[in-house]
Amino acid sequence: MSDKAVVLNAGVVNFDKRIDYSKIASNVVIYDETPEDKIIERVSGCTVVVTKEMTLSGDIIKKFPASVKMICESGTGFNNIDLKAATEKKIVVCNIPDYSSKRVAQTAIMFILNLASSMQKQISMLTNGNHDNFQKHLMVDHVEVNNKVLGVFGFGHVAKQIIQIAQAMDMKVIVATRTKRDDFNGIHFTTNEEVLKNSDFISLNVPLNNATKHMINEQALKLMKKSAFIVNTARGGLIDEPALIDALQNGEIAGAGLDVQEVEPLPDDSPLYNMDNVIITPHMGWKGLETRERLVTMIGENITAFVEGNTINQVN
């Protein structure tokens, strides 16, 4: 089988021109971006189609030529790909689930520590020339994370990394998952409702699908402690953003750390930019150079395994 590959939107990963996609296969065609009306033309004659968070609808996939045997999503989420249409075309869909787990987990822990220290408020005070934290006394909340309860939704690669670090900081960990599990290694598995009610910090680490979209909505937010913080390094659509903004503005929860937003890039007029109990970052968890280099290496490994008939991270 040929390993000819086309990368349809390499610019999402190679935004700084420091990533080499040419090594993923012996024959690679690379486009920084591809409009929808050019997709079919560009995948023609290729065995593997590589994308990053790019919508491949059923209508598009149904028109793929017979040469296409695999779609490789350059990341963990694949909600943007119509899996049913791919299956009907006998096209294998794979993802790269573990390339960024450690760095994304570090982003979540960064949020937890910064929220615990009111770091956003402290930086804002300094930016405005307010030195009261130095010249008077500490004017903001500053709490320990040891013995605090971290509630985690999901138990995949990133969640496990977050839990490992949290336990090293002596946090208590409770987890809600789709699959019923027995407690082990100091982790208590429980229900969504109990995680919402009992957590001091909540980390979202589940895929975005019909079951999880807006899982954090007005009702869920009302179950949380007023002193609790929510952290999202997974997908923005897990949170009903207007409901979250209302809860933050009304003091229903203490704050949020968001590496992902429901609409990316976040619109300039979003209140989230100017809230002192919110830390937002531009979906940066996977964007470090080492992380992106690892991603491209793993894409190449998946393509080689597929062509040689070996096991890949197949999602359909």
Phi, psi and chi 1 to 4 in degrees:
 res  aa     phi    psi   chi1   chi2   chi3   chi4
   1 MET       -  137.0 -176.0 -171.0  -59.7      -
   2 SER   -68.2  147.4  165.9      -      -      -
   3 ASP  -105.4   20.8   69.2  -14.9      -      -
   4 LYS   -59.4  127.3 -175.7  176.2 -179.4 -179.9
   5 ALA  -125.9  149.2      -      -      -      -
   6 VAL  -124.3  131.8   58.4      -      -      -
   7 VAL  -102.7  114.7 -175.1      -      -      -
   8 LEU   -83.7  -29.0  -67.5 -179.6      -      -
   9 ASN  -142.4   59.8   59.9  -20.5      -      -
  10 ALA   -61.3  -24.7      -      -      -      -
  11 GLY   -61.9  -23.2      -      -      -      -
  12 VAL   -65.0  -39.7  176.9      -      -      -
  13 VAL   -90.6  -40.3  172.8      -      -      -
  14 ASN   -96.5   47.3 -166.1   23.0      -      -
  15 PHE   -68.3  -19.8   51.7   81.5      -      -
  16 ASP  -111.6   10.6   54.4    0.8      -      -
  17 LYS    59.3   34.3  -50.9  -58.2 -179.3 -172.6
  18 ARG  -115.6    4.9  -60.4  172.4   71.7 -174.5
  19 ILE  -111.6  134.5  -61.6  -60.8      -      -
  20 ASP  -106.9  101.1 -179.4   12.4      -      -
  21 TYR   -79.1  -14.2  -92.6  105.1      -      -
  22 SER   -63.3  -19.2   67.2      -      -      -
  23 LYS   -86.2   -0.5   63.0 -175.7 -179.5 -179.2
  24 ILE   -75.3  -18.9   65.3  173.3      -      -
  25 ALA  -160.2  171.3      -      -      -      -
  26 SER   -74.3  -21.4   63.1      -      -      -
  27 ASN  -138.1  108.5 -172.5   -8.9      -      -
  28 VAL  -129.8  131.2 -173.4      -      -      -
  29 VAL  -110.6  129.6 -178.9      -      -      -
  30 ILE  -121.9  128.5  -57.3  167.2      -      -
  31 TYR  -122.5  135.7  -61.4   96.6      -      -
  32 ASP   -65.4  -37.5  -83.5  -13.4      -      -
  33 GLU  -153.2  157.9   57.5 -176.3   42.2      -
  34 THR  -140.0  117.0  -62.7      -      -      -
  35 PRO   -68.1  156.5   23.2  -30.8      -      -
  36 GLU   -56.4  -38.0 -174.5  174.3  -54.9      -
  37 ASP   -74.9   -1.3   61.4   -0.6      -      -
  38 LYS  -109.6   -5.5  -67.4  -73.4 -173.8 -178.6
  39 ILE   -60.9  -52.3  -68.3  175.4      -      -
  40 ILE   -61.1  -42.3  -58.6  -56.6      -      -
  41 GLU   -60.1  -41.7  173.5 -171.9  -27.8      -
  42 ARG   -79.3  -23.1  -68.4 -178.6  176.4 -179.9
  43 VAL   -87.8   -9.0  -56.4      -      -      -
  44 SER   -58.8  130.2  179.8      -      -      -
  45 GLY    81.3   -0.1      -      -      -      -
  46 CYS   -99.9  147.4  -65.6      -      -      -
  47 THR   -87.8  -37.8  -56.5      -      -      -
  48 VAL  -121.9  133.2 -178.8      -      -      -
  49 VAL  -112.8  122.5  176.4      -      -      -
  50 VAL  -110.1  127.3  179.7      -      -      -
  51 THR  -135.4  167.1   63.8      -      -      -
  52 LYS  -135.5  107.5  173.2   67.8  172.1  173.7
  53 GLU    51.6   38.2  -62.3  169.1    6.7      -
  54 MET  -107.1  133.8  179.0  178.5  178.1      -
  55 THR   -70.9  122.2  -61.5      -      -      -
  56 LEU  -119.6   96.3  -68.3  178.4      -      -
  57 SER   -74.5  166.6   67.8      -      -      -
  58 GLY   -60.2  -40.2      -      -      -      -
  59 ASP   -61.2  -38.8  -71.5  -19.2      -      -
  60 ILE   -70.1  -49.0  -68.4  -68.6      -      -
  61 ILE   -61.6  -36.7  -68.1  173.9      -      -
  62 LYS   -62.2  -22.6  -72.4  173.4 -176.1  176.4
  63 LYS   -93.2   -1.8  -64.1  175.6 -175.6  176.1
  64 PHE   -60.5  140.4  -87.4   17.3      -      -
  65 PRO   -68.3  163.8   25.2  -34.0      -      -
  66 ALA   -64.8  -18.6      -      -      -      -
  67 SER   -65.5  -28.0   63.9      -      -      -
  68 VAL   -75.7  119.9  175.9      -      -      -
  69 LYS  -114.8  -19.3  -57.1  -60.9 -178.1 -175.8
  70 MET  -147.0  140.0 -179.7  169.1   79.3      -
  71 ILE  -111.2  125.7  -61.0  169.2      -      -
  72 CYS  -110.4  111.7 -177.0      -      -      -
  73 GLU   -81.0  121.9  164.4   57.5   39.4      -
  74 SER   -81.9   57.6  -54.2      -      -      -
  75 GLY   176.7 -166.0      -      -      -      -
  76 THR   -90.5  -38.2   56.6      -      -      -
  77 GLY   -87.3  143.6      -      -      -      -
  78 PHE  -135.8   25.1   44.5   87.5      -      -
  79 ASN   -67.0  -13.3   52.3  -72.4      -      -
  80 ASN   -84.8   -6.1   47.9  -61.2      -      -
  81 ILE  -110.8  132.4  -61.2  171.5      -      -
  82 ASP   -77.4   97.4 -169.8  -42.2      -      -
  83 LEU   -67.1  -33.6  -61.5 -178.9      -      -
  84 LYS   -63.6  -44.9 -177.4  174.6 -177.4  -69.0
  85 ALA   -65.0  -39.1      -      -      -      -
  86 ALA   -63.9  -42.2      -      -      -      -
  87 THR   -62.4  -42.3  -60.1      -      -      -
  88 GLU   -63.0  -30.6  -70.4  173.3   -6.3      -
  89 LYS   -88.2    2.4  -69.8  -80.5  -70.6 -172.4
  90 LYS    58.7   38.2  -65.7 -177.8  169.6   56.6
  91 ILE  -101.9  125.0  -62.4  172.0      -      -
  92 VAL   -76.4  136.9  170.0      -      -      -
  93 VAL  -113.6  129.6  177.6      -      -      -
  94 CYS  -127.2  160.0   74.0      -      -      -
  95 ASN  -130.9 -179.0   64.9  -19.5      -      -
  96 ILE  -124.4   82.1  -46.2  -67.0      -      -
  97 PRO   -72.8  -21.5   25.2  -33.6      -      -
  98 ASP  -119.6   11.8 -160.8   25.5      -      -
  99 TYR   -70.1  -28.4   77.9   99.8      -      -
 100 SER  -119.3   11.7   63.3      -      -      -
 101 SER   -56.9  -46.6  -61.1      -      -      -
 102 LYS   -66.2  -43.0  -70.0 -174.1  177.5 -179.6
 103 ARG   -70.5  -38.4 -172.5   58.3 -172.0   88.7
 104 VAL   -65.2  -39.9  173.5      -      -      -
 105 ALA   -61.7  -40.8      -      -      -      -
 106 GLN   -62.6  -35.7  -69.9  163.3   18.8      -
 107 THR   -64.1  -43.0  -58.8      -      -      -
 108 ALA   -62.7  -43.2      -      -      -      -
 109 ILE   -66.4  -37.5  -63.9  -62.1      -      -
 110 MET   -56.7  -45.3  173.8 -162.6   72.2      -
 111 PHE   -60.3  -47.3  -76.9  136.6      -      -
 112 ILE   -58.4  -47.7  -69.3  171.0      -      -
 113 LEU   -68.0  -39.8  -67.3  174.4      -      -
 114 ASN   -69.8  -38.3  -83.2  -85.1      -      -
 115 LEU   -66.9  -37.8  -69.8  165.8      -      -
 116 ALA   -64.3  -24.6      -      -      -      -
 117 SER  -104.2    7.6  -57.8      -      -      -
 118 SER    50.0   40.3  -60.6      -      -      -
 119 MET   -63.4  -35.0 -164.2   57.5   64.9      -
 120 GLN   -60.8  -41.6 -171.4   78.4  -18.4      -
 121 LYS   -66.7  -41.0  -66.2  179.0 -177.2  179.2
 122 GLN   -64.1  -43.7  -65.9 -162.1   50.4      -
 123 ILE   -65.7  -39.6  -68.2  171.4      -      -
 124 SER   -62.0  -40.8  178.0      -      -      -
 125 MET   -61.5  -44.4  -69.3  170.8   70.7      -
 126 LEU   -64.9  -40.9  -72.0  173.3      -      -
 127 THR   -59.8  -34.3  -59.5      -      -      -
 128 ASN   -90.8    9.6  -66.1  -39.4      -      -
 129 GLY    76.8   15.9      -      -      -      -
 130 ASN   -93.2  112.6 -177.6  -17.4      -      -
 131 HIS  -106.9   22.9  -59.0  162.5      -      -
 132 ASP   -60.4  -32.9  -75.0   -8.7      -      -
 133 ASN   -61.7  -25.0  -77.3  -36.9      -      -
 134 PHE   -96.2  -37.4  -62.4   84.4      -      -
 135 GLN   -95.8  -18.3  -63.3  173.7   -8.1      -
 136 LYS  -114.4  -88.5  -65.0 -178.2 -179.8  178.1
 137 HIS  -156.6  173.4   55.5   80.5      -      -
 138 LEU   -64.2  117.0 -172.7   62.0      -      -
 139 MET   -94.3   -0.4  -46.5  -67.0  -72.3      -
 140 VAL  -125.8  163.5  -62.1      -      -      -
 141 ASP   -68.2  144.5  -67.8  -27.8      -      -
 142 HIS  -150.0  104.9 -179.5   61.2      -      -
 143 VAL  -117.9  154.6  -60.3      -      -      -
 144 GLU   -76.3  149.0  -62.4  177.7   -7.7      -
 145 VAL   -97.5  -19.9  -62.6      -      -      -
 146 ASN   -61.0  137.7   49.4  -70.1      -      -
 147 ASN    71.4   -1.4  -66.8  -42.4      -      -
 148 LYS   -78.2  155.6  -63.4  -63.8 -169.9  -62.6
 149 VAL   -94.6  121.2  176.5      -      -      -
 150 LEU   -99.2  119.3  171.4   63.6      -      -
 151 GLY   -99.7  129.7      -      -      -      -
 152 VAL  -120.9  129.6 -179.9      -      -      -
 153 PHE   -97.7  115.8  -75.7   97.3      -      -
 154 GLY   105.4  159.0      -      -      -      -
 155 PHE  -146.1   42.7 -161.9   58.2      -      -
 156 GLY   -91.7 -160.6      -      -      -      -
 157 HIS   -57.4  -50.0  -64.9  -69.8      -      -
 158 VAL   -67.5  -44.7  174.9      -      -      -
 159 ALA   -56.8  -43.3      -      -      -      -
 160 LYS   -64.7  -36.8  -70.6  174.0 -177.2  175.1
 161 GLN   -66.6  -42.5  -69.9  -73.0  -25.7      -
 162 ILE   -61.5  -45.4  -68.1  169.9      -      -
 163 ILE   -61.3  -42.8  -70.0  167.3      -      -
 164 GLN   -58.6  -45.2 -178.8  179.4   -5.9      -
 165 ILE   -69.2  -42.0  -59.1  169.1      -      -
 166 ALA   -61.2  -41.9      -      -      -      -
 167 GLN   -66.4  -32.0  -71.8 -177.0  -39.8      -
 168 ALA   -65.5  -23.7      -      -      -      -
 169 MET   -94.8   12.8  -62.3 -169.6  -62.4      -
 170 ASP    64.4   31.8  -72.3  -28.3      -      -
 171 MET   -84.2  149.4  -62.1 -173.8   78.2      -
 172 LYS   -87.3  137.2  -60.1  174.4 -177.7  177.4
 173 VAL  -119.7  127.5  178.3      -      -      -
 174 ILE  -124.4  145.8   59.5  175.6      -      -
 175 VAL  -135.7  139.6  176.9      -      -      -
 176 ALA  -116.0  127.8      -      -      -      -
 177 THR  -135.0  164.2   65.6      -      -      -
 178 ARG   -66.4  -34.5  -69.4  178.2  -56.4  170.5
 179 THR   -93.9  128.4  -54.3      -      -      -
 180 LYS   -66.1  131.1 -176.8  175.1  175.5   57.6
 181 ARG  -133.7  153.1  -61.4  172.9 -173.8  -93.3
 182 ASP   -85.1  150.5  -66.3  -32.4      -      -
 183 ASP   -61.9  143.3  -64.9   -4.2      -      -
 184 PHE  -161.7  157.2   74.1  100.6      -      -
 185 ASN    51.4   36.0  -72.0  -13.3      -      -
 186 GLY    77.8    6.5      -      -      -      -
 187 ILE  -100.7  127.8  -56.0  168.0      -      -
 188 HIS  -102.1  120.4  175.1   54.6      -      -
 189 PHE   -93.4  131.9  -68.5   88.7      -      -
 190 THR  -149.0 -163.1 -175.2      -      -      -
 191 THR   -91.5  163.7   63.3      -      -      -
 192 ASN   -55.6  -45.1  -71.2    8.8      -      -
 193 GLU   -62.1  -42.8 -177.0  174.3  -23.8      -
 194 GLU   -67.3  -36.5  -70.3  -57.2  -49.2      -
 195 VAL   -62.6  -44.7  167.0      -      -      -
 196 LEU   -62.8  -42.3  -70.0  166.2      -      -
 197 LYS   -74.4  -34.3  -74.5 -178.6  175.7  179.8
 198 ASN  -105.4   -5.2  -64.1  -31.5      -      -
 199 SER   -90.0  144.0  -61.0      -      -      -
 200 ASP   -88.8  -30.9  -60.5  -63.3      -      -
 201 PHE  -133.3  138.9  -63.6   86.7      -      -
 202 ILE  -122.2  131.1  -70.5  175.5      -      -
 203 SER  -116.0  127.4  179.5      -      -      -
 204 LEU   -95.0  122.9  -56.9 -178.3      -      -
 205 ASN  -143.2   51.9  -56.9  104.5      -      -
 206 VAL  -125.4  159.2  -63.9      -      -      -
 207 PRO   -72.2  160.0   25.0  -33.6      -      -
 208 LEU   -92.1  120.1  177.2   61.9      -      -
 209 ASN  -151.1 -173.3   52.2   42.3      -      -
 210 ASN   -61.4  -30.4  -69.7  -23.8      -      -
 211 ALA   -79.1  -26.0      -      -      -      -
 212 THR  -106.6  -12.4   60.1      -      -      -
 213 LYS   -57.2  127.8 -177.5  176.4  173.8   61.2
 214 HIS    56.4   34.8  -72.0 -179.1      -      -
 215 MET   -62.4  -27.8   61.1 -178.7  -70.3      -
 216 ILE   -98.4   96.3  -57.1  -59.6      -      -
 217 ASN  -122.2 -169.6   50.8   27.9      -      -
 218 GLU   -57.1  -43.0 -178.6 -180.0   -0.8      -
 219 GLN   -66.5  -42.8  -68.2   74.1   28.0      -
 220 ALA   -64.8  -41.5      -      -      -      -
 221 LEU   -64.0  -33.5  -70.2  160.6      -      -
 222 LYS   -70.1  -19.7  -71.9 -174.6 -177.6  -57.1
 223 LEU   -80.2  -19.7  -68.8  175.5      -      -
 224 MET   -75.3  155.2  -68.0  173.8   58.9      -
 225 LYS   -64.5  148.6  -60.8  177.7 -178.0  178.7
 226 LYS   -66.4  -20.5  -71.9 -169.5  174.4 -176.8
 227 SER   -92.6    3.0   58.3      -      -      -
 228 ALA   -88.6  154.3      -      -      -      -
 229 PHE  -119.4  147.6  -60.6   90.6      -      -
 230 ILE  -117.6  137.9 -168.9  160.1      -      -
 231 VAL  -123.8  130.7  168.5      -      -      -
 232 ASN  -129.5  111.6 -170.8    6.3      -      -
 233 THR  -118.1   15.2   56.4      -      -      -
 234 ALA  -101.3  -84.3      -      -      -      -
 235 ARG  -140.6  136.9  -72.3  -70.6 -177.6  -93.7
 236 GLY   -60.4  -33.4      -      -      -      -
 237 GLY   -68.6   -6.3      -      -      -      -
 238 LEU   -68.2  -22.0  -61.0  174.9      -      -
 239 ILE  -113.7  134.5  -62.5  178.8      -      -
 240 ASP   -75.4   99.6 -179.9  -17.2      -      -
 241 GLU   -61.6  -45.0 -148.0  160.2   84.1      -
 242 PRO   -58.4  -38.7  -26.6   36.0      -      -
 243 ALA   -65.7  -39.5      -      -      -      -
 244 LEU   -64.3  -44.9  174.0   64.8      -      -
 245 ILE   -59.5  -43.6  -69.4  169.1      -      -
 246 ASP   -60.8  -44.6  -75.8  -14.2      -      -
 247 ALA   -63.8  -38.6      -      -      -      -
 248 LEU   -69.9  -42.7  -70.0  163.6      -      -
 249 GLN   -68.3  -30.4  -70.1  175.5  -27.9      -
 250 ASN   -95.6    5.6  -64.5  -33.5      -      -
 251 GLY    71.4   21.8      -      -      -      -
 252 GLU   -75.2  -27.9  -66.9  176.0   13.1      -
 253 ILE  -133.6  165.8   64.5  171.5      -      -
 254 ALA   -81.5  -33.3      -      -      -      -
 255 GLY   176.4  179.8      -      -      -      -
 256 ALA  -149.2  147.9      -      -      -      -
 257 GLY  -120.8  117.9      -      -      -      -
 258 LEU  -127.0  108.8  -51.8  171.3      -      -
 259 ASP   -90.2  -10.9 -171.9   42.1      -      -
 260 VAL  -130.3  149.4  -71.0      -      -      -
 261 GLN  -130.8  161.3  -64.8   84.6   40.3      -
 262 GLU   -64.4  -37.8 -169.6  156.9   15.4      -
 263 VAL  -118.1  124.0  175.4      -      -      -
 264 GLU  -121.9  131.3  -64.6  178.4    3.2      -
 265 PRO   -71.0  152.6   26.0  -34.5      -      -
 266 LEU   -61.3  128.5 -171.6   65.7      -      -
 267 PRO   -58.1  147.4  -23.9   33.7      -      -
 268 ASP   -59.7  -27.3  -72.4  -22.2      -      -
 269 ASP   -91.4   10.0   60.6   -5.8      -      -
 270 SER   -68.0  133.0  172.0      -      -      -
 271 PRO   -61.8  -20.7  -18.7   29.5      -      -
 272 LEU   -61.4  -27.3  -66.7  170.8      -      -
 273 TYR   -63.9  -29.1  -80.1  118.4      -      -
 274 ASN  -115.7   17.9  -58.7  -51.3      -      -
 275 MET   -98.6  127.8  -58.2  176.2   73.5      -
 276 ASP   -79.8   -1.5   63.1    9.1      -      -
 277 ASN  -109.3   20.2   58.0  -13.8      -      -
 278 VAL  -130.6  134.6  175.5      -      -      -
 279 ILE  -114.3  122.8  -56.1  171.6      -      -
 280 ILE  -121.0  141.4   52.6  171.4      -      -
 281 THR  -133.5  156.5   49.5      -      -      -
 282 PRO   -86.3   62.0   32.4  -36.0      -      -
 283 HIS    49.4   52.0 -155.6  154.3      -      -
 284 MET   -91.8   -9.3   74.1  175.0 -162.7      -
 285 GLY   -52.8  -35.7      -      -      -      -
 286 TRP  -101.7    0.3   64.0  -87.8      -      -
 287 LYS   -91.7   -1.7  -70.6  179.5  179.1  174.2
 288 GLY   -63.9  152.3      -      -      -      -
 289 LEU   -58.9  -48.5  178.9   60.2      -      -
 290 GLU   -60.4  -38.6  -54.5  108.8  -44.8      -
 291 THR   -66.0  -42.4  -49.8      -      -      -
 292 ARG   -70.2  -36.1  -70.7  179.1  -71.8  132.6
 293 GLU   -63.1  -41.4  -71.2  174.2  -23.9      -
 294 ARG   -62.6  -40.4 -175.8 -177.3  -55.0  111.1
 295 LEU   -57.0  -49.6  168.9   62.5      -      -
 296 VAL   -65.8  -38.7  171.6      -      -      -
 297 THR   -59.9  -43.0  -63.8      -      -      -
 298 MET   -71.8  -31.7  -65.5  173.8   79.0      -
 299 ILE   -60.2  -47.4  -69.0  170.3      -      -
 300 GLY   -59.8  -40.8      -      -      -      -
 301 GLU   -63.8  -39.3  -69.0  170.5  -10.4      -
 302 ASN   -66.8  -41.2 -107.8    7.7      -      -
 303 ILE   -63.6  -45.7  -68.1  173.5      -      -
 304 THR   -60.6  -44.8  -61.7      -      -      -
 305 ALA   -61.7  -42.2      -      -      -      -
 306 PHE   -63.7  -48.1  176.6   70.6      -      -
 307 VAL   -62.1  -35.6  170.8      -      -      -
 308 GLU   -87.4    0.2  -65.3  178.9   -7.2      -
 309 GLY    80.0   21.4      -      -      -      -
 310 ASN   -98.4  176.8  -63.2  -37.6      -      -
 311 THR   -70.6  137.0  -58.3      -      -      -
 312 ILE  -129.5  173.9   61.7  169.9      -      -
 313 ASN   -82.7   73.7  -69.4  -55.8      -      -
 314 GLN   -80.1  137.9 -171.5  172.7  -16.8      -
 315 VAL  -117.6    1.5  -62.6      -      -      -
 316 ASN  -126.0      -   66.6  -33.9      -      -
